[in-house]
Amino acid sequence: MGTIVMAGAAVLVVLGFGNSVYWLAAAAVLFLYLQYGRGASSTSSSRGGSSSGVMPGDYRTYRDRRDKQAKWDRRYRRERPFEARRQEREKRGK
């Protein structure tokens, strides 16, 4: 998507040598792409969000889901040791 927008802006700049309205159109296209087209995680990182140590929302939900699953797995192995060992043996056997 970004390469299409950059190519379109380059074409508008080249056309702008004959008519300066195309330069304004190229600037508008680039502005709109930077503002709305790149997604929330890219714009937050361009504003310095990732440099301050804040995780993007998608990664945070992934880590929460992963940690919750690990917690349930540990609880399952603790409460059902025989079943957990049997499942590990079957997994290693395949």
LUMVEXRO-477332 format. One record per residue (C-alpha): x, y, z. Coordinates in steps of 0.001 Angstrom, whole numbers, plus 524288, in hexadecimal, padded with zeros to 5 digits. Example, Ala and Ser with C-alpha at 12.3 -4.5 7.8 and 13.67 -1.06 7.14 Angstrom:
2
ATOM;8300C;7EE6C;81E78
ATOM;83566;7FBDC;81BE4
//
This chain:
94
ATOM;80000;80000;80000
ATOM;80ADB;8096D;80368
ATOM;811DB;80769;7F68F
ATOM;80562;80A55;7EF08
ATOM;80371;816F6;7F68D
ATOM;811A8;81AF7;7F495
ATOM;810EC;817EB;7E607
ATOM;80460;81FAD;7E4DC
ATOM;80A76;82B23;7EBFC
ATOM;81656;82A88;7E2FF
ATOM;80D7C;82ABD;7D70D
ATOM;80632;83676;7DC87
ATOM;81312;83D7E;7DF12
ATOM;81790;83AF7;7D11C
ATOM;80A90;83FDD;7CBF1
ATOM;80BE5;84B85;7D501
ATOM;8167C;85182;7CC82
ATOM;80BB1;8555F;7C31B
ATOM;80157;85892;7CD36
ATOM;8043E;85B58;7DB91
ATOM;7F6FF;85622;7DFD4
ATOM;7FC89;84874;7DE27
ATOM;806FE;84BA9;7E84D
ATOM;7FC5B;84F27;7F1EB
ATOM;7F56C;84279;7EE8F
ATOM;80210;83ADF;7F0F9
ATOM;803C7;84186;7FE23
ATOM;7F5A7;83E77;801AA
ATOM;7F72D;83027;7FDC2
ATOM;80374;82EBB;805F8
ATOM;7FD3E;835A4;8117B
ATOM;7F11F;82D28;81114
ATOM;7F93F;820D7;80FD3
ATOM;801CA;82470;81B68
ATOM;7F614;82886;82381
ATOM;7EC61;81D98;820B4
ATOM;7F220;8132D;817ED
ATOM;7FCC7;80D03;82007
ATOM;7F4E0;807E8;82B80
ATOM;7F484;80B5A;839CD
ATOM;800C2;80409;83DF7
ATOM;80950;80A91;833A8
ATOM;80493;81827;836E3
ATOM;80685;8162C;8456A
ATOM;81466;811A3;8430C
ATOM;81717;81D5B;83A3A
ATOM;8129C;8261F;8453D
ATOM;81C2E;81FD3;84E98
ATOM;812FE;81615;854DD
ATOM;81C1E;80A83;853A8
ATOM;82810;81212;8583E
ATOM;82171;814BC;8654B
ATOM;82011;80628;867BD
ATOM;8116E;804F6;86529
ATOM;80DA1;7F89C;85DED
ATOM;8043D;7F979;8527A
ATOM;7F693;7F4B0;8554E
ATOM;7F77D;7E8A8;84CB3
ATOM;803E6;7E3F2;85332
ATOM;7FE8D;7E6B7;860B9
ATOM;7F263;7DE8A;85E34
ATOM;7FADF;7D3BB;8588E
ATOM;80373;7D39E;864B1
ATOM;7F7A7;7D3D0;86DCC
ATOM;7F190;7C857;8668A
ATOM;7FE82;7C0E9;86689
ATOM;800CA;7C350;8750B
ATOM;7F2F0;7BF3D;8786D
ATOM;7F480;7B2AF;87089
ATOM;80177;7AFBA;8774D
ATOM;7FB07;7B1E1;8847F
ATOM;7F026;7A85E;88123
ATOM;7F9F4;79E6F;87BFC
ATOM;801CD;79F11;88897
ATOM;7F56D;79D95;890AC
ATOM;7F103;791FB;8887C
ATOM;7FE34;78B25;88A1C
ATOM;7FE19;78DDA;898B8
ATOM;7F02E;788F9;89AE7
ATOM;7F0BE;77D4F;89170
ATOM;7FEC7;77865;8915F
ATOM;7FBB8;76AD6;88BF4
ATOM;7F396;77007;880B2
ATOM;7FDD3;77A60;87D9B
ATOM;808AC;77023;87D3F
ATOM;80081;76767;8746E
ATOM;7FE1A;77294;86AF8
ATOM;80CA2;775E0;86AC3
ATOM;80FF1;767AA;867C0
ATOM;8061E;7677C;85C8D
ATOM;80B7F;7743B;8574E
ATOM;81985;76F11;8578E
ATOM;81562;76255;8514F
ATOM;81039;768FF;84502
//
